[in-house]
Amino acid sequence: MSKIVELKGINYKIGGRIILEDINFSLAPGEFVGLVGPNGAGKTTLLRLILGLIKPSSGKVEVLGQDPASSLSVRRQIGYLPQRQIFDVNFPLTVSEAVFLALPRPLFFWRYNSRQKEQVTRTLDLLNLLNLSHKPLGQLSGGQQQLVFLARALVNRPSLLLLDEPVNGLDISAQDHFYNVLSRLQQELGLTVLVVSHDLPGLGDYAQRFILLNKTILAAGSPGQIIKQMATAPKGVA
Amino acid sequence: MEMLTYSFMQRALLAGILLSIASSIISFFIVLKRLAFIGTGIAHAAFGGVAVGLVTGLNPLLTAGITATATAWAIGWINKEGRLSEDISTGIFFTAAMALGILLLGFYPRYVDIFSYLFGNILAVSLSDLKFTAIINCFVLVFLAIFFQDLLAIVFDPETARATGKPVTPLYFGLLTAIALTVILSVKMVGIILASALLVTPAATAYQLARSYRQLLYLTLAVNFFSIIGGLFLSYYLNLPSGATIILLLTFFFLLAFLWAKVRLK
């Protein structure tokens, strides 16, 4: 498999309004890519297209060589961390219970098999969360909660990890810690990672490549290359 | 234990135990997904169905079940397709179903004991009612047992659940149907007015104390079971209306849990 994700000539409109225009890009296995752009640039829409939650008005989305909108098996190979959730702190869910929720449904109620239990334990261990596994999710700090949601995204051992503004609302040290953990896991697990952010400097030390989006792709490459391309490159291709 | 020698009391206890199981799990999801008003709305919509049954000569519980399910689906459909939230579509449909009930009863020439449907009578449960309760209970339980984790994932974070391929829309309609069916069970036992309390108060009580969803479910079952069975015993020995006694006992447990949670947090 040469490409994990491939988007060809993607256009997406709602009514007559253009949300995304002429998007072409691909992700190679093991890449760590930052998708940056201002609010309303279409970053989350692009993630939803890759997740198969919406279909493009025209163009082709392929994940692992298949259309994610029609292939459940492909969707199960995508780990997803949505924009930081504000949930009821009293929601009765422990750390390990939150991670279990991402697994395929057990036979009945919560009768997970021993392999699935081992999967959750190993994932929590990987993120150094084992000591918190019985703690209610609402009692954790924002940074810890995001790591739990990262564990939830990773528990099925996906090939591709999509993260939507994962450090929004976290303080600087929690942001650094989150990206350090993500970077370590990306290398250890050989993950392909696409992080959506509007903060290019914050991601600067971790992503190998950036795509600058504002309805269409304006530039791609390292932060330095992006600045150069902004002046010269044709729009739409990364 | 003189009361247990009466067959009507034995049937009432058995029906109460069955009802406590189904309504507990439904209550669990209603409270977590904040669907309390939907529960109330569907219970009231059943009134329209009762009237249809009385006027057409069909079994009023059956027509109430169909009306409650149709109302639940209409609420879900408007919520999914339109711009309105569930509470607004609930407000529209349950009042329409009740209005239909009043209208139809206006054309009905004979006296109708609406009071028994509004307030129920668990002591009047017949053997066929008991069979009906057991069958509906089985349907609801099997559905909830199989899809419990998926429903919980959807309630907690629908966006991620959808992204990971969980069938969010069919399960949402499945949950609405399970609510409607449980409402019908409750209508026979405690009546339309009090049915919504059985769908909300048990899990709301447990919610004050639970730290994990399993604790929430076990506590909900315990609170509901002791309220229904305790309410039956109290109503028998104190000569009180059974449905109202069950609900007031449930409310008493809720207040206790609320106060206990407040003390624990201090």
Interface residues (C-beta under 8 A of the other chain):
Chain A: L51 L53 L72 R75 R76 I78 Y80 P82 Q85 F87 N90 F91 P92 L93 T94 E97 A98 F100 L101 A102 L103 R105 P106 L107 F108 F109 W110 H134 P136 R152 N156
Chain B: L32 A145 I146 F147 F148 Q149 D150 L152 A153 F156 D157 E159 T160 A161 R162 A163 T164 G165 Y207 A210 R211 S212 Y213 R214 Q215 L216
